[in-house]
Amino acid sequence: MTDLLKTSLQRRTVLQAAAVGTLGAGPALRALVHAQGSDAPEKKEVKIGFIPLTDCASVVMASVLGLDQKYGVKIIPSKEASWASVRDKLVSGELDFAHVLYGLVYGVQLGIGGPKKDMAVLMTLNQNGQAITLSKKLAEQGATDGPSLARLMRGEKREYTFAHTFPTGTHAMWLYYWLAANGIHPLKDAKVITVPPPQMVANMRVGNMDGFCVGEPWNHRAIMDGIGITATTSQAIWPSHPEKVLGTTAEFVQKNPNTARAVTAAILEASRWIDESLANKNKMAETIAAKAYVNTSVDAINQRILGRYQNGLGKTWDDPLHMKFYDGGAVNFPYLSDGMWFLTQHKRWGLLTAHPDYLAVAKKVNRIDVYQQAATAAKVPLPKSAMRSHKLIDGVVWDGKDPARYADGFQLKA
């Protein structure tokens, strides 16, 4: 091992220990960072991939509002066609960072769902705001939620097809978890296919699937187009769940630590700006609806970001757990337990054949050290712990304390 590499690894170990052990130790850590030399970004212009979804907003707005320039970088948002494309371009270095599925990053880290490469999660971009859509045809047969779908599938023996967006990704895990919670085995009782988010509505329109799980605005778009209904939201499956993250490779962070910090800080500021006011949310909706970004109508975006939901069958409700980008800083911290949860589901559904060292993988991938520096720069509060606890739709509590037992404890699994 070269002296340079030893120094780099030692620096990272000290920073991560400071960040995880004392998340509030800002001044000491700042002093340590500055002691290492100039904090100017090593790379002034960075390319960040995104998929046309509402939750790409903080990446886009960091660029549009010029918040990136405050930190000495220029963000170039790059619209991508599919999550597989995002994965490949991140791994090859064609993209510097990406708005990306949490589970995709962990899949690449462990070599499932694509090539194996050491990866980094720098921050959580949003919580909540995804949904499961069932076709209007199923709704007309009485399937409007989980229990009624299960009854229909037991009674009408045919092949049912459901779509998600990437095998190790968030949407696959929400879909599987929800089906299983309603007694439907996602891998044995149904056919599951992968479809890029912007193509979900078109594929349902021509009858290629009975249901899909995707991010907004495509669930609401299906209602507007009269082809689907919302059976459930992802926040009903896991309240305040993690969703997209700012992802990159471990190699990029090692070579460009100041750039990683600067980009994270800029997107943190954009996240805070979005959640600050109704006017900002509306401005965001108008911006990302453009052809260069999500390419849809503003009214497909601007209702659900405010928590104004309808299911396509006449039911409306205000959801306090709508898509959040900042929420007082609670959204963005890369909790170790969040990353570990995706690994438990990968093991549950046979994507992993053996239990990994859940905590060790999460500590390696989730760069709390970089986040702590960026949060200090952007004046974003830090949580007291790198772990958190939630109860999911089936009543099972996830707290990260015994991940192997948790993964093995489900009745329905691969």
N, C-alpha and C positions, 0 to 999 in steps of 0.2 A: 504493500500500500504506500503510495507516495505521501510525502509530508503535507502537500497541499490538500490531498483527500482526507488525511487524518485531521487536519485543522478544520476542514469543512464539516466533517462528521462530529467532531468535538463541539464546534459552535452550535450545530443543530441540536445536539443532545442537551446542552446547557439551556438553550432557548426553550425547547419543549418542556424540560423539567420546570423551568420558571413559569411557563404558561399554564401547565396542567396543575402544578402544585399550589401556586398562588396566582389565581387568575386576575387578581386585582393589583398585582405588583407592577404597575405601569412605570413609574420613574426609574426603578432599578433596571428594568428590562430595556427602557429607552437608552439608558446610559450604556448598557452592554452593547446594544445595537450600534450606537454611535462610536463606541470604542473600536468596532471592527473596521471603521473607515467611512468613506463617503456613503451617504444613503441615496444618492442620485440613481434613478433607474438605469440599469445597464442597457436596456432596449427601449428606445423612445416610442416606437410605433409597434402596436401589438394587434394581431388578428384574432378576434374572438368569434368562434362559430356559434350559431344559434339555429334552432328549429322554429318555424312559424307558429308560435304559441303565445298566449297572453303572458306566461311567466318568463319570457325573454326580456320583459320590459325594463328591468333594472340595468341590464347590459346596454340596451339601446339608449335609454335615457342618460346614462353616464356619458355616452358619446354625444348625444344631441344637445344636452345641457352644458357641455364643456367641463364637466366635473373632472374628467380625466386629466385635463390640462393643469388643473390645480395641483396635481401630484406628479407632473412632469412626464406624462405619457399621452399618447394618442391612441384611442381604441377604434379599431376598424371592425365593425360588426360584419360578419360573413354569413349570409343565409345559406343553409345547407338543406339537402333534399331528404335525408333520412338519418336516423341515429347511427346506423352502420357507417355512413359516410363521416359523421362526426367522430366516431371511434377511430376510423382508419386515418383520418387527417390529424387527429391528436397524437396518435402513436407515431406517425411518420414525421411529425413536426411541421406539417403544412399549416396547422392551426397552433397558435401559442396557448390559447385557453378555449374553453367552450362552456356555454349554457348546456348542461348535460344531465342526464338521468343519474340519480345517486347510485342505483344498482349497476349501471353500466360501468362506472368507474371501478367499482369493487370487482366486477366480473373480469375486467382487463387485468386488474392487479393479480388475480388468481388464475388467469388463463382460461376462463370460461366465457363463452359468448364472443370469442375473438382471440387475438394474439395476447401473449402475456407480457406485461410491461409494468414497471413500478409507476404508480400514479399518485396524484395528490388532489385532495378536496380542500379548497381554500376557504369556502364559506357556503352556507345554505342560501340559495337565492329566494326561495319562497316556501311557504307552508300552505297546505290545503289547495282547493280550487281545481281538482280533477273530478271526473264523474264516470259512471257506467251508463251507457245508452243502450236501450233495447229497441228493436225495430218496431215501427208502427203496426206491422203485421202481427208480431207477438203480442203487443198491447191489445189488439183487437180480439185476440184469443184469450185474454185475461191475464197475461203475464206483465205485470207492471212494477213488481218488486221482487225481492229474493224468494220469499215463500211461494208466491204465485208462479214464479218461473219454475221452481222446483216441482210444483204440482203438475204443471203443463208438461215438463220434460219426462216425468214419470208416466204420464198418461199417453202422450203422443210419442211413440217410439220411432224416432228418426234421428239423423245426425244433426246436431246443433253446432253451429260455428260461431266462435267468438274471437275477436281480434284485440291484440295489444300492440304496443309499438316497438318492443325490443325484448328478447328472451330473458335477460337478467334485470330489466329495468323496473321502474316504479309501477308502471301501468300493468305489467304482467303480474306483479305481486299484489296489487290492489284487486285485480280481477280474480286471481286464484283465491285470495283470502276471502273475498266476498262470496264466491261460489261455494267454497268449502264450508263457510259459516252457515250456509243454507242447505248443506247436505249434498251438494253437487260436486263430484270429484272433477276438477278442471282438466285432468289429463286422461281420465277414463270415461267420463260421461259426456265429453264434448270434444270437438275438434278446435284447436287453437291455432290461429295464424298471426303472422306479423305484418302490419301495415303502417307505413309512415303517417304521422298525424294529419297532414293536410289532405291525405287521400281517404280518410275514414268515411266522410260523408258521401263521397262519390261511390265508394264501394258498397255502402249500405243501400244507396239509391238503386243500384242494379242487382241487389239481392245476394251479394257475396258473403254476408254475415248476418247472424241473428242479433248480435250485440257487440259492443266494443267498449274498451276503456281507454280514455285519452284525456289530454289536458284541454282546457278552454282555449279558444272559443268554439271548438268543434262539437261539443255536446249541445251547446245552445244553438249552434248553427243547424244541427240536425232537427231541432224543434222548429226553428224558423222556416226550414225547408219542408216541414211536414212529413219527415221520413222516420223520426225516432222520438223516443221519450226518455227522460232521465229517471232511471230506476233507483239510483242512489248516488251520493257524492262521496268522494274519497275521505272527506273530513268526517263523514258518518261512520266510515270504516276505522279510521284512526284520527281522532280529534287532534288538530295541530301537528299533523304529520310532516316530516321533511319531504321535499319534492325535488326540484332541480337544484344543482349545485354549480359552483364555479370550479371547473375541473381543469387540470393540466397534468403534465408528466412530472415525476419526481426529478428527472434530469433537468427540466426547465427551471424548476425552483432552485435547484442546486447551483445552476449557472447564473440565474437571474433573480436572486432573492429580493433585491430592492424593487425590481419590476413587479414581482408577485405581490409584494406589500402594497405598492402604489395602485395597482389595478384593483386589488381587493378593497382598498380604502375608497377609491372612486366609486365603486359599485355599491359599497355600504352607504355612501352619501346619496346616491341615486335611489336606493331602497328607502331611505328615510324620507326623501323628497316625495316619493310616490304616496306613501302612507300619511303624509302630513295633512292633506286636505282633500276635500271633494273636488275642488278646482284642479288640483294636481292630478288626481286620478282620471278626470275627464280629459285633461291635456295629454296624459299618457295614452289613453285609449285612442284619441285622435291621431297621435303620432304613430303608434305601432300598427294601426289599421291599414296604413299605407302599403302600397304594392311592394315596396322594398323590404317590408318586414312581414307582417302576418297576412296581408292581402285579403281583407274581408271588410265588411261594413262596421262602422263604429258601434252600431246598436247590437252587433253580435258580441261585443266585448264589454260595453260599459254597464251592463246590468249586473252580471255576476261578480264583477270586481267590487261592487258595492254591497254584495250579499243579497241581491234581489233575484230570487230563483222562481222558476216555474218548471213543472214537470212535463208540459206538453199535453196534459189531459185536464187542464183547468185548475190544478192545484198551484197555489203560489205561497211563498214563505220568505221571511227575512232570515238569513243565516248569519249569525254572528261570527261563525268560523269560516268566513269566505277567504279567498286568496289573500294572504298577507305577505308583504315584502319586507317589513321591518318590525312593526308592532312593538315599538319601544326598545328595539334591539333584541327581542326574544327570538326572532326568526333566524338570525344569520349565523349564530355560533355553530361550528361543526361538531356537534355532540358525538362523542365516541359511541354512545349507545345507539344513536340513529344509524350509523354505519354498520354496527354489529347486527342490527335487526335484519338488514337486507341479506347478510350472510346466513342468518338462521333460516330465512325463507328459501334461499338458494339450496341449503342442505335439505330442508323439508321436501322440496319438489325434485330432488335428485340431480340438480345442477352441480352440486358438490357431492362427491361420493363418501367423503369422510369429514369429520368436524375439523375445521381449521382452528388455529389459536385466535379466537374471535377478537379478544382485546388487543393482542399484539398487532394484528392486521389493521385494526381501526387506528391504533396509535401511529402506525407507520403511514397510513393514507391521509388521515385527517390532520392537516397541518395547523394545529392549534397555535404553534409558535408564530406563524405568519399572520394568522387571524388576530392574535393578541396585539401584534405590532400595528396592523392596519386599523384595528378598532381604537387603539390609543390615538393614532393620528387623526382619525375621523371623529373622535370623542363619542364613541359608541360604548355603552355599558357592557360589562362582562358578567356572565352568570357565576354562581358560587361553585358549581360543579360541572365536570365534563360529561356527566351522566344525567339522564332524566327518566321519568316514569310516566307511563300512560296505560289506560285500559282500552283495549280495542273492542270492536263490534261484538265479538263472541264472549266478552266478559273476561278474557285472559289479560293479565297485566304483564307488560314488558318493562323491565327496569335494567336489563343488561347484566344482572348479577350472576345468572347461571344459564348462559346462552345454549349450551349443549342440551341441557335438560329441557329448556324451552322448545328448542327445535324438534326434539324427539317426542314432545308431549302431545302433539296434535293427533287427533283420531284419523283425520284424512291427510295423507301424505303420499309421496311417491312410493 
